Amino acid sequence: VNPDGTETDLKNIYNYIPTSIVGTTTLQKTPMTEAQRKLHAYGLEAGQPIESYFTLWGVAQAQVFKNLFEDRTNAEKISAAKNIARALFDVGTALESVYDVPSSIKPQHDNLAASYKDVGRALIPLINTKTDAELLTQIETYNTLVDKFARNYLAVVAIFSANQITYEEGDPGRVFIFTPGQFPGGGL
């Protein structure tokens, strides 16, 4: 019922919606160029180890390190944290093994692979600290490497964005697509 007391004809309600808002056809995707196809394929392959890491450790890693820092002498907590360090290093190793890295992303890819390994490697001395002073020093070193990692990751993301590469939900390459409010790298 309208404010004036008359009834609305719901059968014709779509007549009041501008046609520019509602589409009745499926949008056609623009065919990818050869360079875009290569980047897309690269993203599918390179995204797999990153996605696997995030699936295994992404949500849990903060709790693992919280537990460790509450009791740095507990062997089980040390072991769990070292598993994360090893997993990060392994992501870097897996990225180094990507077979066909397009030349348009090769330097950024190499930097990202090295950063994963550097961050994983830097966690070991941090995990093994005995004093608060050692811990602070190792955290500062780790934070410097994580900052470098973030720059390297975003350099890869920027290439995907500049080349308008997209992925479907569930594709491993979506880890390279930046969504505001979510860092695509699965956290460190």
N, C-alpha and C positions, 0 to 999 in steps of 0.2 A: 504494500500500500504506500502510495506517495504521500508527501506532507499535505497535499491539497485534498486527500481523501480518495483520489482515483486509484484504480488498480493498475499495476505495471504489467505490461504484456511480456511475460518471461520468454515467450517463444521468439521474440525479436530482440532479446537483450544484446545479442552479438552485434546488432546494428549500431549500438552506441560505443563500441570499442573501436578505436582507430585501427585500421588495417596494418599500420606500421608496427603495432605492438604485438599482434598475434600473427604468426606465420602459419600457413597451411601446407607448406611444402618443406621437405627436408633440405637443409642447406648442403650444397655440394662442396666437398673439400677441394681446394686447389691442388692439382697434381704437384708432387714434390719434384724439385730439380734433382739432378744426379748428386750434387753436393749435399742437398738436404737428405736424400736417401742414405747417403754414406753416414752422415751425422746421426740420423735416426737409428740406423743399424748399430753404430758404435754405442749409442746410448743404451740400447737394449742389452748389449753385452757388458758394457762397463757398469751399468746399473745393478747387475745381478749381485756382485759381492757386497755392494753398499747396502742394497735392500736386505740381503741375508744377514748382514751385521745388525742392521736396525731391528729386524724381526727378532733376532736372538737377544740382543743387548740394549736396544734403544731405550726402552722403558725402564729396564732394570738397572742400568748402569749408575744412575744417581744413587739409588738405594745401596748398591754394592759398595760404592765409595763412602757413603755416609756410614755404613756399618764398619768399614775398615778404619775410618778416622775416629770412630768411637772406641775402637780396640785394635790398635795397630800391631799387636803381638799375636793375635788370633790367627793360627795357621789356615783355618778354613776361609776366613775373610781375606787373607793375603792371597790365597789360591784363587778365589773368585775374581779379585781385582787383576791378578796376573792373566787370567783367562781373557779378560777384556783387552788388556794390553796386547796379548798375542793375537786376538781377533782383529784388532785395528791394524797391526803389522801385516797380518794375512790379507786384509783388504788391499793394502798397498802392493803386496806381492801379486795378488790376483789381477790388479789393474795393470801391473807391469807385463802380465801375460796376455793382455788383450791383443788379439792378432792383427786386426786391421784398424789402426787408428788413423783417421783422416788427417792429412797434413794441416788442415785448417784449425785443428784442435790439439795437435801433437805436443807442443810445448806446455800447454795448460794441463793436458792429461799427465804428462811426465811429472810436472810439479805437484799435481794432486796425489799421484801414486806415492811420490817421495814424502809428501806431508802425512799421509796415513801411516807410513812406516816410521817417520820421525816421532809422531805423537805416540804411537804404540811403544816405541823404544824409550821415550822419555818417561813413560809411566813406571817403568821398572824401578829406577832409582827413587822415584817418588813413593812407590809402594814400600820399598825397603828402608825408608828413613827410620831412624831410632829416636831422634830428638825433634823438638818443635822447630828449632833453628834450621835443621836439615830439611824438614818438611817445607818450611817457608821458602827456602832457596829452591827446592825442586818444584814447588808450585809456580814460582815465578818463571822458571825455565819452561815448564809445561805450558803456562799461559802464553808465553811468547810464541811457542810452536803452534798452539791452537789458533792464535791470531793469524799466523801465516797460513795455516790450514784453511781458515775461513776465507781469506783472500784468494787462495788457490781454488777453492771450491766455487766461489762466486765467479771467478774468471771462466770456469767451465760453464756454469749456469748462464753467464752473459752470452756466450757463443750460441748456446741453444736458443736463447731468447732472440738474439739478433737475427738468427736464421729461421725463426718462426717454427721451431721444431715442437711438436706436441705428441703426447702419448695418451693412450686410453687408460682408464682406471685398471690397475693390475699389471700394467707394463713396468718392468724394472727401470726403464728410462725415465719414468716420472720423477725419480729422485733428483733429476737435473732441472726440473721445472719448479721455479720459485713460486710459492704461494705466500702472500703476505701473512705474517704471524706464525709462520712455520719454517724453520730452517731446514732445507731439504737434505742436509747431510746426515741426518739421523743422530745428531748430537755427538758430543765428545765429552 
